[in-house]
Amino acid sequence: MVVIFGTLRIVLLCSLSGITLATKNPLLARDDACTALEAVLLGDVAYPNTTSYLQSANYWSIQQLETRPRCFVAPKSTKEVSTILRVLTQGNWPFTVKGGGHVPFSGGSSIENGVTIDLVHLNDIEVSHDRQTVSVSPGNRWINVTDILDPIGLAVVGGRDMDVGVSGLTLGGGISFFSGQYGWACDNVRRYEVVLASGRIVYASPQENNDLYWALRGGGGLNFGIVTRFDLVAFDQGEIWESSLSFPGTSNASAISLFQNLTIHGLPLDKGASGFVGINYHSSSGGYTTDIGLLHATVPSSSESIPAVFEPFQKISSATANSTVTGTVSTFIKNGATPYGRRWTWGNVVISASFPGEFLTEIMILFESRNVALLQNEGGDDIAPTALFQPIPLNVLQAMQKNGGNAMGLKPSNGPLIMISFPTSWTKAQNDEIVYDATRKLITDIEAKAKEYKVYTPFVYLNYADIKQEVQKGYGKENYARLVSIARKYDPQGKLAQLWKGYFKLDR
Ligand SMILES: Cc1cc2nc3c(=O)[nH]c(=O)nc-3n(C[C@H](O)[C@H](O)[C@H](O)COP(=O)(O)OP(=O)(O)OC[C@H]3O[C@@H](n4cnc5c(N)ncnc54)[C@H](O)[C@@H]3O)c2cc1C
């Protein structure tokens, strides 16, 4: 065995200097990807029933947890990522990449019987001397970043849940507490270090490979390469503030109309402000609540006061809960964390923020009837559906235009917008297809209603999209064609499209 590994190691090293693996070496052609990787990275390949494998198989949703790779490989440096990618693309072996493992869908960042590259050991975080930039390696979760930045009074535009990965959130867009001031997370990356399909290590910024820089800001990672470092814009930041309000029932019309008004008029005037409305079904009570989160990047000067932009919400009667809290970013993202251990799906529709009240009534009827049907299924009593409204106001759309704009193609003239997503969780695998189908139908029905009421936009937000939604096509024909041509330039043989299993890929 040792001899075989030794031979493989030599063959692989030869092949890395230009000889094609599978065709030149019959021994390697017979072998599998995990063995080939083990030959070049002794110790970093983990097989089932080992501690390292179990540690890597740590995913937020059960569907991803149930997807079992033949091995995990956990590189310790960019150079090792390069070696791994070269071995896999030259050997034509299917693989996927795991950052924080928070995509819910099976195969999102895990692969049945293939190789999952777990970036967990790439966990450096470095603050520049001038405090302008934080360089973050891709295995980090947001809590690792905020735990370092909070004590020194800095922040970056990042996630709102402690365990979500820096990689996936930033590559797909990245809605943050600080988006009103700075745009989404992807708009605040100064420079990427990227390993291409060939194993070549390149940099992407406004000055170097600026086409790749554009593509990585919202285009997702799968078609372009593995990002091994994000240089993020840093800014001074103290504690933040939140007001939480709860109302009984689904379509608290005054809450949603105030939220629309906040999105259209309030948020552009007070860029530190952000918020969301969640309509949540509770199986314990068999009823719905409308839950509002209003956040501000600056704590109001008096602990009693509320930022003026949020005052109208205090006037809605019938609140069953109304509280305010201040704290560090770490405190917020820890408190806001969504627990592991359930089955999940979601999908989203983005519409003009000025939708009429009748549209809201109609989509709430669609949402509730979908839920009634789901809950009546055998074993469906633990299904937990939510409709989550998030703003994309003009100030965010304006901030998205920096550095030549991002790949998502949203312009201030498209907005202001509101994204409605439908995160749904359950526990019984027998209900998987039922929940997926019902959620997809709900999205199609809401899109049809949005067209009828002339509030439809083709944009779909990648990070909350269902696997069947054609995300990049919603970025517009021109942007889609540009993404395809950039993918061809950096991966001329289309190896990533062919081998990197996952979703939200470009057609090539
Ligand atoms: C509880 C929870 C809270 C969330 N909160 C927010 C939020 O506040 N704002 C927001 O915008 N979104 C949010 N999301 C959505 C989240 O941004 C996406 O699910 C995101 O993809 C998760 O990133 P990850 O690294 O954890 O996921 P992973 O599942 O590890 O990866 C996601 C995708 O990125 C690819 N990938 C991973 N690392 C790399 C890399 N280094 N280079 C190239 N490709 C890579 C993977 O192959 C996969 O396709 C949340 C999700 C959850 C579950």
The ligand as a Gaussian input file, in Angstrom:
#p B3LYP/6-31G(d) Opt

LIG

0 1
 C      -29.441000      30.770000       9.606000
 C      -29.088000      31.545000       8.367000
 C      -28.940000      32.923000       8.409000
 C      -28.629000      33.636000       7.244000
 N      -28.478000      35.001000       7.306000
 C      -28.187000      35.685000       6.164000
 C      -28.008000      37.105000       6.178000
 O      -28.079000      37.745000       7.223000
 N      -27.764000      37.737000       5.019000
 C      -27.666000      37.056000       3.828000
 O      -27.452000      37.693000       2.799000
 N      -27.798000      35.722000       3.787000
 C      -28.065000      35.020000       4.902000
 N      -28.217000      33.672000       4.852000
 C      -28.055000      32.967000       3.559000
 C      -26.578000      32.617000       3.400000
 O      -25.899000      33.781000       2.954000
 C      -26.358000      31.499000       2.359000
 O      -27.004000      30.335000       2.783000
 C      -24.865000      31.249000       2.142000
 O      -24.676000      30.517000       0.954000
 C      -24.230000      30.500000       3.305000
 O      -22.830000      30.487000       3.157000
 P      -21.951000      29.298000       3.756000
 O      -20.532000      29.568000       3.436000
 O      -22.350000      29.075000       5.167000
 O      -22.534000      28.106000       2.906000
 P      -21.933000      26.836000       2.175000
 O      -23.101000      25.911000       2.150000
 O      -20.669000      26.338000       2.749000
 O      -21.594000      27.386000       0.719000
 C      -22.519000      28.081000      -0.091000
 C      -22.087000      27.988000      -1.562000
 O      -20.854000      28.660000      -1.764000
 C      -19.856000      27.770000      -2.305000
 N      -18.595000      28.120000      -1.669000
 C      -18.304000      28.016000      -0.351000
 N      -17.068000      28.494000      -0.118000
 C      -16.587000      28.923000      -1.302000
 C      -15.374000      29.542000      -1.694000
 N      -14.418000      29.853000      -0.800000
 N      -15.180000      29.837000      -2.995000
 C      -16.139000      29.556000      -3.899000
 N      -17.325000      29.004000      -3.585000
 C      -17.545000      28.688000      -2.291000
 C      -20.347000      26.383000      -1.939000
 O      -19.851000      25.378000      -2.797000
 C      -21.866000      26.567000      -2.048000
 O      -22.275000      26.502000      -3.391000
 C      -28.483000      32.952000       6.015000
 C      -28.622000      31.560000       5.974000
 C      -28.926000      30.860000       7.137000
 C      -29.092000      29.370000       7.060000

